Amino acid sequence: MNTKQELINKLQKDILLWQGFKPQVPGAAETIGLGEIELAFPNGVFPKKAIHEFISVLPEQSAATDGFIGALLSILMKDGAACVWISTARKLFPVSLRLFNVDPERIIFIDVTREKDALWVAEEAIKCDGLAAVVVELSELSLIESRRLQLAVEETGVTGFVLRKDATKQASNVATARWKITPVPSETEEEMPGVGFPRWNIELTKVRNGNPGNWILEWAGDRFVEVQVQQKTLWHDKEERQIG
């Protein structure tokens, strides 16, 4: 029985190596503060040399996704590296990223008219190893297109974020993870008036060689904090929701 289990473990490690996941040296895992979410990934570490796909259909989901990615960028860009953000119809207000300790001056926003151009710019930007991440907003991502982006990511180590806003066009691709970010009502301390820290329901619907799951995270000013709640009330599930 032990021999069989050892063989399975060795095969799993070999598969991870073939797919670009290097084994972690004990005590040297480069976590980014996502807590239990990182345990869902191979080796228990958020994969930086990878393409991450985010699905956001409703306007509030798009806003929540932008905020969550902003929080990720504050960690990925902490060493002074820059980021490129490409879109065809950008809704993000750059100054709002300061809420997540990101200087908008360190992000190069590129707005194009065609998604074909957005893909080309994203691939070329990922090839610049001086960047921390590249964010591109698209409606769809084909298998071939995702492979080209993944090859570029593996060469430079630049993290790629693909924001897709059309859930009906979910073609197979090689994205390492597929995320769905939904806003959750915030809570103030000791019932004080006002608005609390941003909270999200984080759903990993796909994790290559990992474990999908569901979590609640809060951005506590400078770091992620896991939130334990008895009942998860999602913003889009409320009957009397109001935007704007």
Secondary structure, DSSP 8 states (H G I E B T S, - for coil): -HHHHHHHHHHHHHHHHHTT-----TT-----S-GGGGGGSGGGS--SSSEEEEE--SHHHHHHHHHHHHHHHHHHTTTS-EEEEEESS----GGGGGGGT--GGGEEEEE-S-HHHHHHHHHHHHT-TTEEEEEEEES---HHHHHHHHHHHHHH--EEEEEE--TT-------SEEEEEEEE----GGG-SS----EEEEEEEEETTS--EEEEEEE-SSSEEE---SS---GGG-TT----
